[in-house]
Every structure is written in C-alpha cells, then in structure tokens.
Amino acid sequence: MEAGRLRAVTFLVLISVASISYFVRLLLGKYRSASLWFRAVVTLMAISGVTYTAVGLYLAEHRLGRHSDLPSAKLWFFSHFDSLVGGLFLGLMIALLLSAEFWRFERGRYAHLWRSPLGSFTSPNQLLQPTAGREENHEGEIRK
C-alpha cells in the first residue's frame, strides 16, 4: 500500500470511528439531559462523518485507477459531493465546539486545559468571608 493512500485511508477511518463513537456516547446516560439541538448536531455529524468516509474511500479507489469504469460526470459528482459532506461535517464540528453545552458535558474530560495557575477554587464568584474578629450585620456592614 502506498504511503499517500495509507495516510488518506487512515484519516478517513479515523473520521468515521470518531463520529460513530461520539454518536454512541450520545446514547449514554450522561447526554440524556442534552438539548434537542445538541443531539441533532451530533447525529448529523455522525451521519456526515460516515458518509464522508464512504465517498472518500470510493473515490480513493478511482483516483488510483483501480476502477476505470466510472464516467467522468459521475466522478465529478462524487468529488463535489465529498467536498459538500466534508464541509457539512466541519461546520457541524465547529458549531459543536463553539457551543457552551458541549463544554458543559466535556468539562470533566478536559478540565486540565483550563485549570487556574493560582490553584483550583470552587467558584469564581464565591463570597468573601470576613476576617478574624469581624462580623457582618444584616445590612452587610462589617463591625469589630
């Protein structure tokens, strides 16, 4: 197998496996509370990823000259269809990555990416506690 073809096939198979695995993860209990929009985007991403892989593998055989029976008009159609489905997959992936809901579900897996250099804290808006020996009254004034 040629190195260029091996690279292309590996890329296409990785796209297909990633889109199918993310679709399977959507069926797990963690994602049951996800919105309809989120589930629809992941489902369309899985379908477009598998379609992109199928058309890409079909075109890879024809580009290498192993199947010469495909007319040029059909090859042109499949080539453009491959670009269309790949663009749809990329657009859906960008929409998913820009969505706050995606990061809410993925926060546990990628928590190391946004850890604070000052240490972890429970909430950035946590209430300040009065210093030792001081108390707050009901109006928020500090008295000694």
VEXZA-753050 format. One record per residue (C-alpha): residue in one letter; x, y, z. Coordinates in steps of 0.5 Angstrom, whole numbers, padded with zeros to 4 digits, always signed. Layout:
N
aXYZ ...
! end
This chain:
144
m+0000+0000+0000 e+0003+0007-0002 a+0004+0012+0004 g+0000+0017+0001 r-0006+0012+0000 l-0005+0010+0007 r-0005+0017+0010 a-0011+0018+0007 v-0015+0012+0009 t-0012+0013+0016 f-0015+0020+0016 l-0022+0017+0013 v-0022+0012+0018 l-0021+0016+0024 i-0026+0021+0022 s-0031+0015+0021 v-0029+0012+0028 a-0029+0019+0032 s-0036+0020+0029 i-0039+0014+0031 s-0036+0014+0038 y-0039+0020+0039 f-0046+0018+0037 v-0045+0012+0041 r-0043+0017+0047 l-0049+0021+0046 l-0054+0015+0048 l-0051+0014+0055 g-0054+0017+0061 k-0049+0023+0061 y-0052+0026+0055 r-0060+0025+0056 s-0060+0031+0059 a-0057+0035+0053 s-0062+0039+0049 l-0065+0037+0042 w-0060+0042+0038 f-0054+0038+0041 r-0057+0031+0040 a-0059+0033+0033 v-0052+0036+0031 v-0048+0030+0034 t-0053+0026+0030 l-0052+0030+0024 m-0044+0030+0025 a-0044+0022+0026 i-0048+0021+0019 s-0044+0026+0015 g-0037+0023+0018 v-0039+0016+0016 t-0042+0019+0009 y-0035+0023+0008 t-0031+0016+0010 a-0035+0012+0005 v-0035+0017-0001 g-0028+0018+0000 l-0026+0011+0000 y-0030+0010-0006 l-0026+0016-0009 a-0019+0014-0007 e-0020+0007-0011 h-0022+0011-0017 r-0016+0016-0016 l-0011+0011-0016 g-0014+0008-0023 r-0016+0001-0020 h-0024+0002-0022 s-0024+0006-0029 d-0031+0004-0031 l-0034+0011-0027 p-0035+0016-0032 s-0032+0023-0031 a-0039+0026-0030 k-0040+0021-0024 l-0033+0022-0022 w-0034+0030-0022 f-0041+0029-0018 f-0038+0025-0012 s-0032+0029-0012 h-0036+0035-0011 f-0041+0031-0006 d-0035+0029-0002 s-0033+0036-0001 l-0040+0038+0001 v-0041+0033+0006 g-0034+0034+0009 g-0036+0042+0009 l-0042+0040+0013 f-0038+0036+0018 l-0033+0041+0019 g-0039+0046+0020 l-0042+0042+0025 m-0036+0040+0029 i-0034+0048+0029 a-0042+0049+0032 l-0041+0044+0037 l-0034+0047+0039 l-0037+0054+0040 s-0043+0051+0044 a-0043+0052+0051 e-0047+0046+0052 f-0041+0042+0049 w-0036+0044+0054 r-0041+0043+0060 f-0041+0036+0058 e-0034+0035+0057 r-0031+0039+0063 g-0029+0033+0067 r-0025+0030+0061 y-0021+0037+0059 a-0021+0040+0066 h-0013+0040+0066 l-0014+0045+0060 w-0017+0051+0064 r-0014+0050+0071 s-0012+0056+0074 p-0005+0057+0075 l-0007+0060+0082 g-0010+0054+0084 s-0017+0051+0084 f-0023+0054+0087 t-0030+0052+0087 s-0033+0058+0084 p-0030+0065+0081 n-0036+0069+0085 q-0035+0066+0092 l-0037+0070+0098 l-0031+0074+0101 q-0031+0071+0109 p-0030+0077+0114 t-0023+0077+0117 a-0022+0074+0124 g-0025+0078+0130 r-0030+0082+0125 e-0037+0080+0124 e-0042+0083+0119 n-0049+0085+0121 h-0056+0084+0117 e-0054+0090+0112 g-0047+0088+0110 e-0043+0093+0114 i-0037+0090+0118 r-0036+0091+0125 k-0031+0089+0130 
! end
